[in-house]
Amino acid sequence: MTQRPERYLDKVTAGPGGVMTDDVGVITGDLTIVTACPDGRRADVSVQYTGAEEWYTMTGSPVPVPPTGLRALHDAVLAAARAGGGAEVPR
């Protein structure tokens, strides 16, 4: 039996200054953020305008999964996005 990769998805409104992406720079407004761990070691963080088709890599991704786990990392990413200021993936 193959184990499914861990993945979290949430919607958030970015704080002033938005979220920094590698692809298009800062994005703002209502966003959807996915934190996924396809290999059990490194987490990929992607962001999109809620309802859009395009996904962007949040600056700082991928990162090692911390000892506290992927859920804790995802929660930290959401908090950073809510704070804005060109938020990047916390390390």
Secondary structure, DSSP 8 states (H G I E B T S, - for coil): -----EEEEEEEE--TT-EEETTTEEE-SEEEEEEEESSSSEEEEEEEETT-S--EEBTT-SEE--TT-HHHHHHHHHHHHHH-SSB----
